[in-house]
Amino acid sequence: MRRVSRPVVLLSATALCAVTACSSSDGTSASSPPAPTTAASTSRPPVATSSSASSSATTSATTSAPATTRPSTRTATAAPTTRTRAPAPPQPAPRGSVVVLNPGHNGGNASHTGYIDQQVPAGYGERKACDTTGTSTNAGYAEHAFTWDVSLRTRRILQAAGVTVVMTRPNDIGVGPCVNERAAVGNRTNVAAVVSIHADGAPASGHGFHVNQDSRRPDGASRRVAQESVALGRAVHKTLVAGSGLTPSNYIGDDGYYFRSDLAGLNLARRPTTFLELGNMRNADDAALLSSKSGRARIASAVAAGILAFLRQR
């Protein structure tokens, strides 16, 4: 049989691209004329690029041409992406936990000295002033404002973990309450922990936090409360060291613990109680931390973490 030779048609690179829809090396279409409309049914599906690779693949699967469409042979290389993880939510506290937060002093105390100077029961037969005005940084940031802010931040974290939080004062513009009235709030039978929040006003050379604890060693029913109070203080001490930005005090007590017998909040306590001095407001470094929103957020997070750790170990 006689063979008939067919002519071979050579296409230029430009013409070849017009038929095969080739792409440039950077993944964009080459500057060639568009393919004829008769080739539309054989056009490639869109190629996924960088961070949208997964979503593009899903879209091409649902919107591509009929079965005659040729799949792409190009492999998209996803660019690395950096994701910022949201802070882990606090672990749930034991069901029904109630915590009392006692933010020290109050915004109206300074203008009602006659009231806050009155003598009230302070435990063990002693009496002392109803309250005081508190201290401040050299720049004028008041302790009562600091304790209120940190208490609010701590409350939000505890509530997110399922804790019922009771505050000893409702705002930062009032007067008092007196120290014995604050203790009475914490002595309710269903309260798991009481945390008094303060800052110190010591000489400027001193820095760091300290946990005040009752120096007396009671007998009988009060012994267990005293032991649990020590455990509460240790739990918060640990988390303050780990995450507050404050160091244990270098000017009072021993490694951030200070045992004393003159605090009504500890003397009158019938529930596990600790009394925190969260830095020295007269120290420049401590004052900078306490005066900043980010610093107070760190401190509140550490206080809340310690309280939650104590609640889980009870």
C-alpha positions as CSV (number, residue, x, y, z in Angstrom):
1,M,0.0,0.0,0.0
2,R,1.3,3.4,-0.8
3,R,1.9,5.7,2.1
4,V,0.9,9.3,1.9
5,S,3.1,11.7,3.7
6,R,1.4,14.4,5.7
7,P,3.0,17.8,6.0
8,V,4.4,18.7,9.4
9,V,3.4,22.1,10.7
10,L,5.9,23.8,12.9
11,L,4.5,26.3,15.4
12,S,6.4,29.2,16.8
13,A,6.7,29.5,20.6
14,T,4.2,32.2,20.6
15,A,1.7,30.2,18.6
16,L,2.4,27.1,20.8
17,C,1.6,29.2,23.9
18,A,-1.6,30.3,22.4
19,V,-2.8,26.7,22.0
20,T,-1.4,25.3,25.3
21,A,-1.9,28.3,27.5
22,C,1.6,28.2,28.9
23,S,2.6,30.3,31.9
24,S,5.7,32.3,32.7
25,S,8.2,30.9,35.3
26,D,6.8,33.1,38.1
27,G,3.3,31.6,37.7
28,T,1.7,34.5,35.8
29,S,0.3,34.2,32.3
30,A,2.8,34.9,29.4
31,S,2.1,37.9,27.2
32,S,0.7,35.9,24.3
33,P,-2.6,36.4,22.6
34,P,-5.6,34.8,24.2
35,A,-6.5,31.2,23.2
36,P,-9.3,30.9,20.7
37,T,-12.8,30.5,22.1
38,T,-13.0,27.0,20.7
39,A,-10.4,25.9,23.2
40,A,-12.3,27.2,26.2
41,S,-13.6,23.8,27.1
42,T,-10.0,22.5,27.5
43,S,-8.7,25.5,29.6
44,R,-6.9,24.6,32.9
45,P,-8.5,25.1,36.3
46,P,-6.9,27.9,38.3
47,V,-3.7,27.0,40.1
48,A,-3.6,27.5,43.9
49,T,-0.9,29.9,45.0
50,S,0.8,30.5,48.4
51,S,-1.4,30.9,51.4
52,S,-4.7,30.4,49.5
53,A,-3.7,27.0,48.2
54,S,-6.3,25.0,50.2
55,S,-9.2,27.3,49.5
56,S,-8.3,27.6,45.8
57,A,-8.2,23.8,45.5
58,T,-11.7,23.6,46.9
59,T,-13.0,26.3,44.6
60,S,-11.5,24.7,41.5
61,A,-13.1,21.4,42.4
62,T,-16.6,22.9,42.4
63,T,-16.4,25.4,39.6
64,S,-14.1,23.8,37.0
65,A,-15.1,22.9,33.5
66,P,-16.7,19.5,32.5
67,A,-14.7,16.3,32.5
68,T,-12.8,17.3,29.4
69,T,-10.9,19.9,31.3
70,R,-7.2,18.9,31.7
71,P,-6.0,18.9,35.3
72,S,-3.1,21.1,36.1
73,T,0.3,19.4,36.4
74,R,1.8,22.3,38.3
75,T,2.3,21.9,42.0
76,A,1.6,24.9,44.1
77,T,4.1,25.5,46.9
78,A,2.4,27.1,49.9
79,A,4.3,29.9,51.5
80,P,4.9,29.4,55.2
81,T,2.4,31.3,57.3
82,T,2.8,32.6,60.8
83,R,-0.2,32.2,63.1
84,T,-0.6,33.8,66.5
85,R,-2.3,31.5,68.9
86,A,-5.0,33.0,71.1
87,P,-4.3,32.7,74.9
88,A,-5.5,29.4,76.2
89,P,-8.7,29.7,78.2
90,P,-8.3,29.1,82.0
91,Q,-8.9,25.6,83.1
92,P,-12.2,25.2,84.9
93,A,-12.3,25.5,88.6
94,P,-14.1,23.1,90.9
95,R,-17.8,23.5,90.5
96,G,-19.4,26.0,92.9
97,S,-16.1,27.7,93.9
98,V,-16.6,31.2,95.5
99,V,-13.6,33.6,95.8
100,V,-13.6,37.0,97.6
101,L,-11.3,39.6,96.1
102,N,-10.5,42.5,98.5
103,P,-9.1,45.5,96.6
104,G,-7.3,47.6,99.2
105,H,-8.4,51.1,100.2
106,N,-10.9,53.2,98.1
107,G,-11.0,56.4,96.1
108,G,-13.0,58.4,98.6
109,N,-11.0,57.6,101.7
110,A,-8.8,60.7,101.4
111,S,-11.7,63.1,101.7
112,H,-13.3,61.2,104.6
113,T,-10.5,60.8,107.1
114,G,-12.8,61.2,110.1
115,Y,-14.6,58.1,109.0
116,I,-11.6,55.9,108.1
117,D,-9.7,56.9,111.3
118,Q,-12.4,55.4,113.6
119,Q,-11.2,52.4,115.6
120,V,-12.7,49.0,114.8
121,P,-12.1,45.4,115.9
122,A,-8.9,44.0,114.4
123,G,-8.9,40.5,115.9
124,Y,-7.3,38.9,119.0
125,G,-8.8,41.7,121.1
126,E,-7.0,44.5,119.2
127,R,-8.4,47.5,117.5
128,K,-7.1,49.6,114.6
129,A,-8.2,52.3,112.1
130,C,-11.1,51.4,109.9
131,D,-9.0,51.9,106.7
132,T,-6.2,54.1,105.3
133,T,-5.8,56.1,102.1
134,G,-3.0,53.9,100.8
135,T,0.1,54.9,98.9
136,S,1.0,56.0,95.4
137,T,3.8,56.2,92.9
138,N,5.9,59.3,92.7
139,A,4.0,60.2,89.6
140,G,0.7,60.1,91.5
141,Y,-0.8,56.8,90.5
142,A,-2.8,55.8,93.6
143,E,-2.7,52.4,95.2
144,H,-6.5,52.3,95.4
145,A,-6.7,52.7,91.6
146,F,-4.1,50.0,91.1
147,T,-5.8,47.5,93.5
148,W,-9.2,48.1,91.8
149,D,-7.9,47.6,88.3
150,V,-6.0,44.4,89.2
151,S,-9.0,43.1,91.0
152,L,-11.3,43.7,88.0
153,R,-8.8,41.9,85.7
154,T,-8.5,39.0,88.1
155,R,-12.2,38.7,88.5
156,R,-12.7,38.4,84.7
157,I,-10.2,35.6,84.5
158,L,-11.7,33.7,87.4
159,Q,-15.2,34.1,86.1
160,A,-14.1,32.7,82.7
161,A,-13.0,29.6,84.7
162,G,-16.4,29.2,86.3
163,V,-15.6,30.9,89.7
164,T,-18.1,33.0,91.4
165,V,-16.3,36.2,92.5
166,V,-17.4,38.5,95.3
167,M,-15.8,42.0,95.7
168,T,-15.5,43.7,99.0
169,R,-16.3,47.1,97.4
170,P,-18.4,47.9,94.3
171,N,-16.4,50.7,92.8
172,D,-13.3,53.0,93.3
173,I,-15.1,56.2,94.3
174,G,-16.5,55.2,97.7
175,V,-15.3,55.2,101.3
176,G,-14.1,52.0,103.1
177,P,-15.4,49.5,103.9
178,C,-13.7,49.1,107.2
179,V,-11.2,46.3,107.6
180,N,-13.5,44.3,109.9
181,E,-16.4,44.7,107.4
182,R,-14.2,43.4,104.6
183,A,-13.2,40.4,106.7
184,A,-16.9,39.6,107.3
185,V,-17.5,39.4,103.6
186,G,-14.8,36.8,103.3
187,N,-16.0,34.8,106.3
188,R,-19.1,33.5,104.6
189,T,-19.3,29.7,104.9
190,N,-19.2,29.0,101.2
191,V,-16.1,31.0,100.4
192,A,-13.1,28.9,99.2
193,A,-10.5,31.7,99.2
194,V,-10.0,35.4,100.2
195,V,-7.3,37.4,98.5
196,S,-6.5,41.0,99.6
197,I,-4.8,43.0,96.9
198,H,-2.4,45.8,97.8
199,A,0.8,47.5,96.8
200,D,3.5,48.8,99.2
201,G,4.9,52.2,99.7
202,A,8.4,51.4,101.0
203,P,11.8,53.2,100.5
204,A,12.6,53.5,96.8
205,S,15.6,51.1,97.0
206,G,13.3,48.1,97.8
207,H,11.5,46.2,95.0
208,G,9.4,43.2,94.5
209,F,6.2,41.6,95.9
210,H,5.6,39.8,99.2
211,V,2.8,37.6,100.5
212,N,1.7,38.5,104.1
213,Q,0.7,35.6,106.3
214,D,-0.4,35.4,109.9
215,S,2.4,34.7,112.2
216,R,0.2,33.2,114.9
217,R,-0.3,29.4,115.0
218,P,-3.9,28.9,116.2
219,D,-5.2,25.7,117.6
220,G,-8.5,23.9,117.1
221,A,-10.8,24.7,114.2
222,S,-8.6,27.7,113.2
223,R,-5.6,25.5,112.6
224,R,-6.9,24.1,109.3
225,V,-7.8,27.6,108.1
226,A,-4.3,28.7,108.9
227,Q,-2.8,25.8,107.0
228,E,-5.0,26.4,104.0
229,S,-4.1,30.1,104.1
230,V,-0.4,29.2,103.9
231,A,-1.2,26.9,100.9
232,L,-3.1,29.7,99.2
233,G,-0.3,32.1,99.7
234,R,2.3,29.7,98.4
235,A,0.2,28.9,95.3
236,V,-0.1,32.6,94.4
237,H,3.6,33.2,95.3
238,K,4.6,30.5,92.7
239,T,2.6,32.1,89.9
240,L,3.7,35.6,90.7
241,V,7.3,34.5,90.4
242,A,6.5,32.7,87.1
243,G,4.6,35.3,85.3
244,S,3.9,38.7,87.0
245,G,7.1,40.5,86.0
246,L,7.8,41.1,89.7
247,T,10.5,39.5,91.8
248,P,10.2,38.4,95.4
249,S,10.8,41.3,97.8
250,N,14.4,42.3,98.5
251,Y,13.5,44.5,101.4
252,I,11.1,42.7,103.7
253,G,10.4,39.2,104.8
254,D,12.1,36.1,103.3
255,D,12.0,35.3,99.6
256,G,8.6,37.1,99.2
257,Y,7.0,35.8,102.4
258,Y,6.3,38.0,105.4
259,F,4.7,36.7,108.6
260,R,3.0,39.3,110.8
261,S,0.3,39.6,113.4
262,D,-1.1,43.2,112.9
263,L,-3.3,42.7,109.8
264,A,-7.0,42.6,110.6
265,G,-7.8,40.8,107.3
266,L,-5.6,37.9,108.5
267,N,-6.5,38.0,112.2
268,L,-10.2,38.0,111.6
269,A,-10.2,35.4,108.8
270,R,-12.3,32.2,109.2
271,R,-11.7,31.1,105.6
272,P,-8.4,30.6,103.7
273,T,-7.0,34.1,103.3
274,T,-3.8,35.7,101.9
275,F,-2.8,39.4,101.7
276,L,-0.7,40.4,98.7
277,E,1.6,43.4,98.4
278,L,2.1,43.5,94.6
279,G,5.3,45.5,94.3
280,N,6.7,48.7,95.8
281,M,5.1,51.8,94.3
282,R,8.0,54.0,95.4
283,N,10.5,51.9,93.4
284,A,11.0,53.2,89.8
285,D,11.0,49.8,88.1
286,D,8.0,48.4,90.1
287,A,6.1,51.7,89.6
288,A,6.6,51.5,85.8
289,L,5.2,48.0,85.8
290,L,2.2,48.8,88.1
291,S,1.4,51.9,86.2
292,S,1.1,50.2,82.8
293,K,-2.0,48.3,81.5
294,S,0.2,45.5,80.3
295,G,1.9,45.2,83.6
296,R,-1.3,45.1,85.5
297,A,-2.6,42.5,83.1
298,R,0.4,40.3,83.8
299,I,0.0,40.7,87.5
300,A,-3.7,39.9,87.4
301,S,-3.1,36.9,85.3
302,A,-0.5,35.6,87.7
303,V,-2.8,36.2,90.7
304,A,-5.7,34.4,89.1
305,A,-3.5,31.5,88.1
306,G,-2.4,31.0,91.7
307,I,-6.0,31.2,93.0
308,L,-7.1,28.6,90.4
309,A,-4.2,26.3,91.3
310,F,-5.2,26.5,95.0
311,L,-8.8,25.7,94.2
312,R,-7.9,22.6,92.2
313,Q,-5.6,21.2,94.9
314,R,-8.1,21.5,97.8
